[in-house]
Amino acid sequence: MSVCPTLVLVRPLVLAESHSNGCSAELPPMPPTFADYSDCIVIPLTNQQKTVSHLTVDLAFHYPNAADPGVLVAALSEVLVSFPTLCSRLVRRRRKYGVSEGDDDDELMLCVPKLQYPVSEWAHVPFSHQQSQVQPPKQDGIAPDSVFDIATDGIPSVIISLDSSSSSTRIDKSVFGGPLTRIKVTTNSSESQMIALSINHALVDAKSISLLMSAWSKQYHRYRNGSVGAGARVSFDHPIFQQHRTRNGVKSSSTGSIPEDWKKLLPKEEDGTNPFDGNSTSTSSNSTCTVYYRSPEQIIQLKQQFHEFQKDEMQLGTPNPPYLSSNDALCGEVCTQIDATSLLLCMDWRPVLQRTDFFGYGVSFLYLSYPTAMHAPTACRTVLGWKDAHGNLYNGIARDPNFVFWKMENEWRQGKTELIWNSWVDFFIIRDKGYDGNDNEVSAKMESHPDDIMMSQQMCQMRIDVAATSGLSYCIVFPQPNGVRVYFFGPNKHGHDLCSSNLKV
């Protein structure tokens, strides 16, 4: 195992001999540039990104066999050429021409480093490594903050004026916020290892972290095998900007031709609050985090329970889902526990828009309401669609690209709801210790496959705060080697009852 310093500032690997003519390497596809400086471009954030920019996504991958820290650093440096936004910084820009009613007088914008030699001093990802004689923390789904280098200082306090015209100058780095990505690796005496990522939520969602870990895994193994290969291809150009460009920059505010079924997936105007913006006035002081597990056998039982109910509720002449997914059933279980007749269902829109290489915040929130909590699984499956036994495809509204674009423009209206449901199961593969098979594009294998994935204490507390201040419940689902782990943020009583479920083990 190679020697790795305690702290390394990892920069994108841009070689001098590759750019002797002074030209920069080409950045991956980006949103339209607000300003162009000598060492970076300044790009706008979507409204969704602005809303979650005060949050971080903190994930710790536990590996039974430790990877070589020096190789991890070398591979990461290569990967950052394809993921330059991880090295970006936020600036707080003063609005130049006054403000509209209800707007703040400043806004956050993202400074993305140009891939030129030498890469700017500020364009790096702090990577720290520590050896620990202490046994790994009990794997209860929440890792101690001590195994993270949490990216809490990304929001700058200084407000500056930015000229939208091109400039040969550089932005003074003192006006930047801190690094938006931080990585910490802890190798334990047992030769197990934690690779902990802390990334500002404006840069990533769960799928984006999956893209990063897959690319890092592949590059790590290329280095270990002494081979070279092309890095991952990713895009940063959010479709909302493409959509606005095709409309000559004019947003469509007309709702006259919007299908009624679409409008049902958007809350009423007066309910158009956003639980993540920190401005909610509701209080629920008894919110806490409860972690519970469901095995494949228990999930089958849930499906059977809801399917029996669904059969009794079927309406003649109306297409009815012939099955329910595991996610539908798990969501339904929580809805029945808290008696929720509305929810926000988090959906990754990449497959719908055929943008599976998009790296960024690619989540849409579907507002669902239904007669009783028992109807929740069917409501989820209906909006997403299904295939019947004959292979006939019934596309749900959420699979319509036109709907997804329309929803993006109205994403701020996420609604007063009783539950937020967010499953990360499809984005990561967690294996039992000793598994050595090959996996697909969501693999995060280094020297071994990860056998657990956990969030930080801070990330847990941030989600508790969202639930408490918004007066709702919130669930995140992680994969496990045998089933799933569910984090329930909400009233302790409901969490206790979910843990005490009478489902057979």
C-alpha positions in Angstrom: 0.0 0.0 0.0 1.4 3.4 -1.0 2.0 6.2 1.5 -0.6 9.0 1.3 -0.2 12.3 3.1 -2.7 13.2 5.8 -4.3 15.9 3.6 -4.0 16.2 -0.2 -5.7 18.9 -2.3 -6.6 16.9 -5.4 -6.9 18.9 -8.6 -8.0 17.7 -12.1 -5.1 16.1 -13.8 -4.3 18.5 -16.7 -0.8 17.9 -18.1 1.5 20.6 -19.3 2.7 18.8 -22.4 -0.9 18.3 -23.5 -1.6 22.0 -23.5 1.7 23.6 -24.5 -0.2 26.0 -26.8 -1.9 27.5 -23.8 -5.3 26.3 -24.7 -7.6 24.7 -22.2 -9.0 21.2 -22.3 -12.6 21.2 -23.3 -15.1 21.3 -20.4 -17.9 18.8 -20.5 -21.3 20.2 -21.6 -22.3 23.1 -19.3 -25.2 25.4 -18.9 -25.1 28.8 -20.6 -22.3 30.9 -19.1 -23.2 34.0 -17.2 -19.6 35.3 -17.2 -16.3 34.1 -18.6 -13.1 34.7 -16.6 -9.5 33.7 -17.4 -9.5 30.7 -15.0 -13.2 29.8 -14.6 -16.7 30.2 -16.0 -19.6 31.4 -13.9 -22.9 29.6 -14.4 -26.3 30.1 -12.9 -28.0 27.7 -10.5 -31.5 26.4 -11.1 -34.1 27.4 -8.6 -34.0 23.8 -7.2 -30.2 24.0 -6.7 -30.6 27.3 -4.9 -33.2 25.8 -2.6 -30.9 22.9 -1.4 -27.6 24.8 -1.5 -27.6 25.0 2.3 -27.7 21.2 2.6 -24.9 18.6 2.1 -25.1 15.0 1.0 -22.8 13.0 3.3 -22.3 9.4 2.5 -19.9 6.9 4.0 -19.1 3.7 2.0 -17.8 0.9 4.2 -15.4 -1.6 2.6 -14.3 -4.8 4.3 -11.0 -4.6 2.4 -9.0 -1.3 2.4 -8.1 0.4 -0.9 -4.7 2.0 -1.5 -5.1 5.7 -0.5 -2.4 6.8 -2.9 -4.1 5.0 -5.8 -7.4 6.5 -4.7 -5.9 10.0 -5.0 -4.3 9.4 -8.4 -7.5 7.9 -9.8 -9.6 10.8 -8.3 -7.3 13.4 -10.0 -8.1 11.7 -13.4 -11.8 11.5 -12.6 -12.0 15.2 -11.8 -11.3 16.1 -15.4 -14.7 14.7 -16.2 -16.3 16.0 -13.0 -14.9 19.6 -12.8 -17.9 21.0 -10.9 -16.7 19.0 -7.8 -13.9 21.5 -7.7 -16.1 24.5 -8.2 -16.9 27.3 -5.7 -19.9 29.4 -5.0 -20.0 33.2 -5.2 -22.7 35.5 -4.0 -23.6 37.9 -6.7 -25.4 41.3 -6.2 -28.3 41.7 -8.5 -27.4 44.5 -10.8 -30.7 46.1 -11.8 -32.8 46.0 -8.7 -35.0 43.3 -7.5 -38.5 42.0 -8.1 -40.9 41.9 -5.2 -40.2 38.9 -3.1 -36.7 38.3 -4.5 -33.5 38.6 -2.5 -31.0 41.2 -3.5 -28.3 38.7 -4.2 -28.0 35.2 -5.7 -25.6 32.3 -5.6 -23.7 31.4 -8.8 -21.2 28.6 -9.5 -17.6 29.2 -10.6 -16.4 26.2 -12.5 -12.6 26.0 -13.1 -11.3 25.8 -16.6 -9.3 22.7 -17.5 -6.0 24.5 -18.3 -2.5 24.1 -17.2 -1.9 25.0 -14.4 -5.3 24.5 -12.9 -6.2 27.3 -10.5 -5.0 27.0 -7.0 -8.5 27.1 -5.5 -9.9 24.4 -7.8 -9.4 21.3 -5.7 -11.1 18.6 -3.6 -9.6 18.2 -0.1 -8.8 14.5 0.4 -7.8 13.5 3.9 -6.7 10.0 5.1 -6.3 8.7 8.6 -5.4 5.5 10.2 -7.6 4.4 13.2 -6.9 1.9 15.9 -10.6 2.1 16.9 -13.0 -0.4 15.5 -15.4 0.8 12.9 -18.6 2.3 14.3 -21.6 0.1 14.7 -23.3 -0.1 11.4 -26.7 1.3 12.3 -27.0 3.4 9.2 -25.6 6.6 10.7 -21.8 7.1 10.7 -20.2 9.6 13.2 -19.3 13.0 11.8 -15.7 12.2 12.8 -15.3 9.9 9.7 -16.3 12.9 7.5 -14.7 16.2 6.5 -18.1 17.9 6.1 -18.4 20.6 3.5 -20.3 23.1 5.7 -18.5 26.3 4.6 -19.5 26.4 1.0 -21.8 29.4 1.1 -19.9 32.7 0.9 -20.8 35.7 3.1 -19.3 38.4 0.8 -21.6 39.8 -1.8 -19.8 41.0 -5.0 -20.7 42.4 -8.4 -20.0 40.2 -11.4 -19.8 41.5 -14.9 -21.6 39.3 -17.4 -19.2 40.2 -20.1 -16.1 38.2 -20.8 -13.0 39.1 -18.8 -9.3 38.3 -18.9 -9.1 38.8 -15.2 -9.6 36.4 -12.3 -12.1 36.5 -9.5 -10.5 37.2 -6.2 -10.5 33.8 -4.5 -11.2 35.5 -1.1 -14.8 36.0 -2.2 -15.4 32.3 -2.7 -17.1 30.0 -0.3 -15.2 26.9 0.9 -14.8 23.7 -1.1 -18.1 22.2 -2.1 -16.7 18.6 -2.1 -14.6 17.0 0.7 -13.5 13.4 0.9 -12.1 11.6 4.0 -10.8 8.0 4.0 -10.4 6.2 7.3 -8.5 2.9 7.3 -9.0 0.8 10.4 -6.7 -1.6 12.2 -8.9 -4.5 10.9 -8.0 -3.3 7.3 -11.6 -2.3 6.7 -12.1 1.2 5.4 -14.6 4.1 5.2 -14.6 6.3 2.1 -16.7 9.3 3.2 -18.0 12.0 0.8 -19.5 15.3 1.8 -20.8 17.3 -1.2 -23.1 20.3 -1.4 -26.6 19.2 -2.5 -26.7 21.9 -5.2 -24.0 19.8 -7.1 -25.4 16.3 -6.6 -28.2 14.0 -6.0 -28.0 10.3 -5.2 -27.7 9.3 -8.9 -24.8 11.8 -9.4 -22.9 10.3 -6.5 -23.5 6.9 -8.1 -22.0 8.2 -11.4 -19.0 9.6 -9.5 -18.3 6.4 -7.5 -18.6 4.2 -10.7 -16.1 6.4 -12.6 -13.8 6.5 -9.6 -14.0 2.7 -9.2 -13.2 2.1 -12.9 -10.2 4.5 -12.8 -8.9 2.9 -9.6 -8.8 -0.5 -11.2 -7.2 0.9 -14.3 -4.4 2.2 -12.1 -4.2 -1.0 -10.2 -3.9 -3.0 -13.4 -1.4 -0.6 -15.0 -3.7 0.3 -17.9 -5.2 3.5 -19.1 -8.6 4.3 -20.5 -11.1 7.0 -21.3 -12.8 8.6 -18.4 -16.6 8.7 -17.9 -18.6 11.1 -20.1 -20.9 13.2 -18.1 -23.0 16.4 -18.9 -23.7 19.3 -16.6 -26.1 21.2 -18.9 -29.4 21.1 -17.0 -32.3 20.6 -19.4 -34.1 23.6 -17.9 -31.5 25.8 -19.6 -31.8 24.0 -22.9 -35.6 24.4 -22.7 -35.3 28.1 -22.1 -32.9 28.5 -25.0 -35.3 26.9 -27.4 -37.9 29.4 -26.3 -35.5 32.3 -26.8 -35.1 32.7 -23.1 -38.8 33.4 -22.5 -40.4 31.2 -19.9 -43.9 29.9 -20.7 -46.4 31.1 -18.1 -49.5 30.0 -19.9 -51.5 27.2 -18.3 -54.5 27.3 -20.5 -53.4 24.2 -22.5 -52.0 22.2 -19.6 -53.7 18.8 -19.3 -55.8 18.5 -16.2 -54.0 15.3 -15.2 -50.7 17.3 -15.1 -52.2 19.9 -12.8 -53.3 17.3 -10.3 -49.6 16.6 -9.7 -49.0 20.1 -8.7 -50.4 21.5 -5.4 -52.7 24.5 -5.3 -51.0 27.9 -5.6 -51.6 28.7 -1.9 -50.0 25.4 -1.0 -47.0 26.0 -3.1 -44.4 26.0 -0.3 -41.1 24.2 -0.4 -40.1 22.1 2.6 -36.4 22.5 1.9 -36.2 26.2 1.7 -35.9 26.7 5.5 -38.7 29.2 5.5 -41.5 27.0 6.8 -43.2 28.1 10.0 -44.6 24.8 11.2 -43.1 23.1 14.2 -43.0 19.5 15.2 -40.7 19.3 18.2 -41.0 15.6 18.6 -39.4 14.7 15.2 -36.5 12.3 15.3 -34.8 9.7 13.1 -35.8 6.1 13.3 -33.9 3.5 11.3 -35.5 0.2 10.4 -35.0 -2.6 8.0 -37.1 -4.7 5.6 -36.1 -8.0 4.2 -37.1 -9.3 0.7 -39.6 -11.6 2.4 -41.2 -8.8 4.4 -41.4 -6.6 1.2 -43.3 -9.5 -0.5 -45.8 -9.6 2.4 -46.3 -5.8 2.0 -46.9 -6.2 -1.7 -49.5 -9.0 -1.1 -51.3 -6.9 1.5 -51.7 -3.9 -0.8 -52.4 -6.0 -3.9 -55.3 -7.6 -2.1 -56.7 -4.2 -1.3 -56.1 -3.0 -4.8 -58.0 -5.9 -6.3 -61.0 -5.0 -4.2 -60.8 -1.3 -5.3 -60.4 -2.0 -9.1 -62.6 0.1 -11.3 -64.1 -1.5 -14.4 -62.9 0.1 -17.7 -59.9 1.7 -16.0 -56.4 0.4 -16.5 -55.2 -0.9 -13.1 -51.6 -1.7 -12.3 -51.1 -5.5 -12.4 -48.3 -5.3 -9.8 -46.7 -3.0 -7.3 -43.0 -2.4 -7.0 -41.1 -2.9 -3.8 -40.8 0.9 -3.5 -44.6 1.3 -3.9 -45.2 -1.2 -1.1 -42.6 0.3 1.3 -44.0 3.8 0.7 -47.5 2.5 1.3 -46.4 1.0 4.6 -45.3 4.4 5.9 -48.4 6.1 4.6 -50.7 3.7 6.4 -48.7 4.1 9.6 -49.0 7.9 9.6 -52.3 8.0 7.8 -51.0 10.1 5.0 -53.3 10.9 2.1 -50.7 13.0 0.2 -47.0 12.7 -0.5 -44.1 14.1 -2.5 -42.6 11.3 -4.5 -39.0 11.9 -5.6 -38.3 10.9 -9.2 -35.1 10.8 -11.1 -36.0 12.4 -14.5 -32.8 11.3 -16.3 -34.3 8.1 -17.9 -37.4 10.0 -19.1 -35.3 12.7 -20.9 -32.6 10.2 -22.0 -30.0 12.1 -20.0 -28.5 9.3 -18.0 -25.1 11.0 -18.1 -26.4 14.2 -16.4 -24.3 15.0 -13.3 -26.1 17.4 -11.0 -29.4 17.8 -9.3 -31.9 15.8 -11.4 -34.8 15.2 -9.0 -38.5 16.1 -9.6 -41.1 16.0 -6.9 -44.4 14.5 -7.8 -47.3 15.7 -5.6 -49.7 12.8 -5.1 -53.0 12.8 -3.2 -55.4 9.9 -2.9 -58.6 8.9 -1.0 -57.0 6.9 1.8 -53.5 5.9 2.9 -54.1 2.3 1.5 -54.3 3.9 -2.0 -50.8 5.3 -1.8 -49.0 2.3 -3.6 -51.5 2.3 -6.5 -51.1 6.1 -6.8 -47.3 5.8 -7.1 -47.5 3.0 -9.6 -50.2 4.8 -11.7 -48.2 8.0 -12.1 -45.0 6.0 -13.0 -46.6 3.4 -15.3 -46.2 -0.3 -15.8 -46.1 -3.2 -18.3 -48.9 -5.8 -18.3 -48.5 -9.5 -18.7 -48.7 -9.2 -22.5 -45.9 -6.6 -22.7 -48.3 -3.7 -23.2 -46.8 -0.5 -21.8 -48.9 1.9 -19.8 -46.9 5.0 -19.5 -47.6 7.1 -16.4 -47.8 10.9 -16.7 -44.4 11.1 -15.1 -42.8 9.3 -18.1 -43.9 12.0 -20.5 -40.9 14.3 -21.3 -43.2 17.2 -21.9 -44.6 16.8 -18.4 -41.2 16.7 -16.9 -40.1 19.9 -18.6 -43.3 21.6 -17.5 -42.8 20.3 -13.9 -39.3 21.7 -13.9 -40.7 25.2 -14.4 -43.0 24.7 -11.5 -40.7 22.8 -9.2 -40.8 25.4 -6.5 -44.5 24.5 -5.9 -43.7 21.3 -4.0 -46.7 21.6 -1.7 -47.8 21.1 1.8 -47.8 17.4 2.2 -47.6 14.7 4.9 -44.7 12.6 3.6 -41.6 13.0 1.4 -40.5 9.6 -0.1 -37.0 9.3 -1.5 -35.5 6.0 -2.5 -31.8 5.6 -3.3 -32.0 1.8 -3.8 -31.5 1.9 -7.6 -28.4 4.0 -7.4 -26.0 1.8 -5.3 -25.1 -1.8 -5.0 -24.2 -3.1 -1.5 -22.8 -6.6 -1.2 -22.2 -9.1 1.6 -18.5 -9.4 2.7 -16.7 -11.8 0.4 -18.7 -11.1 -2.7 -16.4 -10.8 -5.7 -18.7 -10.8 -8.7 -19.1 -8.2 -11.4 -21.8 -5.5 -11.2 -23.3 -3.0 -13.5 -22.7 0.7 -13.9 -23.7 1.6 -10.3 -20.8 -0.4 -8.8 -18.5 1.4 -6.3 -16.0 -1.5 -6.0 -12.5 -0.6 -5.0 -10.5 -3.5 -3.4 -13.9 -4.9 -2.5 -17.5 -4.1 -2.9 -19.0 -1.8 -0.2 -20.9 -3.8 2.3 -22.7 -0.8 3.8 -23.6 2.8 3.0 -24.4 5.3 5.8 -25.2 8.9 6.2 -23.5 11.3 8.6 -25.0 12.5 11.9 -25.2 16.0 10.4 -27.1 14.8 7.3 -29.4 13.0 9.6 -30.0 16.1 11.7 -30.6 18.3 8.6 -33.4 15.9 7.5 -34.8 15.9 11.0 -34.9 19.7 10.8 -36.7 19.6 7.5 -39.4 17.3 8.9 -39.7 19.3 12.1 -39.9 22.8 10.6 -42.3 21.6 7.8 -44.5 19.5 10.1 -44.2 16.4 7.9 -42.5 13.0 7.8 -39.6 12.2 5.5 -38.1 8.9 4.4 -34.9 8.0 2.6 -34.3 4.4 1.6 -30.8 2.8 1.3 -30.0 -0.6 -0.2 -28.6 -3.4 1.9 -27.1 -6.7 1.0 -30.4 -8.4 1.9 -33.3 -5.9 1.7 -33.4 -2.2 2.5 -32.7 0.2 5.3 -35.3 2.9 5.8 -34.6 6.2 7.6 -37.8 7.7 9.0 -37.7 11.3 10.0 -40.8 12.3 11.9 -42.7 11.7 15.1 -41.0 9.2 17.4 -44.2 7.3 17.9 -44.6 6.4 14.2 -41.0 5.5 14.0 -41.3 3.2 17.0 -44.4 1.5 15.5 -42.6 0.9 12.2 -39.8 -0.8 14.1 -42.3 -2.9 15.9 -44.0 -4.1 12.7 -45.7 -7.5 12.9 -44.3 -8.5 9.5 -42.7 -11.9 9.7 -38.9 -12.0 9.5 
